Amino acid sequence: MHCRDESRRSSFFRGLGVLDLRRSSPKWCAHALTGIVAIANMAQDRYVAGMNPNDMLYNHIPCMDVGAKHGWGQVAMKAYVIDENELPD
């Protein structure tokens, strides 16, 4: 699964929602990642059922980051599934 916010920061997840640290952007806030659990579960459920995980009704994750120095403000991330062959090295 691939998640990207509007500033083009990306997180990549392997099966079962395991964060791929090698491909993901650094400095992700744990609070921004909490919403990904539900999305990862929905994507996995759809995949196992033979359905397209990218047709999920809910595929955006909101988060409010009000950090004093480096806060992103209101963040909206979109999650989607891509084939491992399409991932950057």
ABEGO torsion letter per residue (X at the ends): XBBBBAAGBBBBBBBGGBBBAAABBBGBBAAAAAAAAAAAAAAAAAAAAGBBAAABABABBBBBBABAAABAEBBBBBBBBBBAAABBX
